Amino acid sequence: MSIHIIKADKIITGKDLTLMTRGAIQIEDGKITRIYNHASQIPSGEHITVTDLGDKTLIPGMIDCHNHLALDTRIEHHLVKMNDCECEQTIRALKTMNDDLHAGVTTARCLGDRFYIDVTCKKAQKEGRISGPKLVVSGIGMRASHGHGYVGMPFDGPEEFRRQARENILHGVDFLKVFMTKVINATSFIYHFMSPEELRAVVQEARSVGITTACHCSGGQGLDDCIDAGIDCLEHVYYISERQVEKVKNADRWVVYTPSYALNDDLLFKFSPKDKDGSLKEKEIICKCLEGAISGGLKFGIGTDGIHQGLAQEAIYISSLGASNQDVLAGITVNAAKLCHVDNVTGSITEGMAADLVALDGNPLEDLSALKRVEAVYQDGKKIN
Ligand SMILES: [Zn+2]
């Protein structure tokens, strides 16, 4: 069997993201089989290829914890385009997957796409027929008929939600996704659109086959209902209160931060009140809430919510809200893998893991902007660019 060894000045290794200097990793059959503390230890031989990345930093392949394959905020009227036909949306998905992979995202968690596009693309990627991140999928996102969720489909009553949950499971999804609130609320009372009975029906169906649940939930009563119903992961949490931070922590649930919708003014002004002052007020409230969640120590992943090639920027925003570089990096690698239940196969540079790797110009533990300077991407040991 051929052996590939990659040397780099800095390699961020293990589940605790430890910086190793002048080390090397050995790759066989797509997996990391050995880590050398010092490049002088590496063997040589005819069947061994050595790549020297020089002064670059090697990190685990990044994981986008909140993706939608066919939702692409880079194009105009991107929300309206969620009503495009299946072919059009699939073509878009193929492009976003390829783009994200080249930006260093080797795994992505999909929070709902129409027509089971994520389920189909997951299979095709696994079989090597298309290029893109490995996918963790939820199939059809489920929302109430009067609720928010451009990428979701409408259902009403526990039995309708249950039926769709079962159909998603039949298609082989990895988890179930529901929508509880709007994105940016802009009112003092945060609307919530699903009843506790509907939530419980979905959680029950997920648990009966050993999978998890995620809910698009900004805050308010809906967030309490999600925790009480047993939802495993809360997406966005823009308006999470101090009390709710404690509640999420005590219940040992995950959160996924998607900060651009509040911190990137272009997106914020698109989604919150039309007047600028109103939007800036929302931004202030959201930043305070997210800072509270971060300082409260909630376990988190970071996602783009359809801002393809934008994961590095989301990571930088989370650091600006108070998270350490180490925690931010964990939120797009090792902790993200735990959240996605793929930490036994990817998410860290550890022996036995898939060789999903990104070489950066710069060390993200010192400077997170290095995440934007992707020099090379490897997925299952194969060089992508
Ligand atoms: Zn989303």
Boltz pocket constraint, residues with backbone or C-beta under 6 A from the ligand:
constraints:
  - pocket:
      binder: B
      contacts: [[A, 66], [A, 67], [A, 68], [A, 111], [A, 216], [A, 305]]
      max_distance: 6.0
